[in-house]
Amino acid sequence: MYARNTMTRRPLLVALSAALVSTGCATVPTAEIRTEEQVDLQQFSGDWYVIASIPTFIEKQAYNAVESYRVDDDGTIDTTFTFRKGGFDGKQKTYNPRGFVRDESNAIWGMRFIWPIKADYRIVYVDDDYSQTIIGRNKRDFAWVMARTPTISNEDYFEHVRRLREQGYDTSKLKLVPQQWDDEAGQ
């Protein structure tokens, strides 16, 4: 069973990696995206609900998307990304990329979905209490607004949209990710 699942996921993982690495015909801003000056990886660890994203192709029908991080003993980041495909009762999808910290600020990572490719992954913003964050990429092709809770205020959301726009993102591509949890699961 494990080998069969691995084989059926391989084409999807290869395609995802290619999408994350390639730029297509998009124009790439020349300035490097600004990241947080310092990220405490232990505080950053844990569950993050995806509030909105400029999605990769696998996320286009994501509901109840949650990204979870854990720092392993070797300093890499064990990552679990789960969501329901197509609706709140859709099939649950789970991906386990591995993060590799690439700088002393802990804000720039390589995210490996399939060996040896490590896609650009940057912590653009995290608030002081580590309750909301924005993840971006130098290519400005994908982005994620995430929070420790399944919802955030409109004021916070629009502030995150402003931050992304200031970084050179086309925020018209940003899509809200539906989140619906019972009291036990999500709040």
Secondary structure, DSSP 8 states (H G I E B T S, - for coil): -HHHHHHHHHHHHHHHHHHHH--TT----SS-----S---HHHH-EEEEEEEEE--GGGTTEEEEEEEEEE-TTS-EEEEEEEEESSTTSEEEEE--EEEE-STTS-EEEEEEETTEEEEEEEEEE-TTSSEEEEE-TTSS-EEEEESSS---HHHHHHHHHHHHHTT--GGG-EE------HHHH-
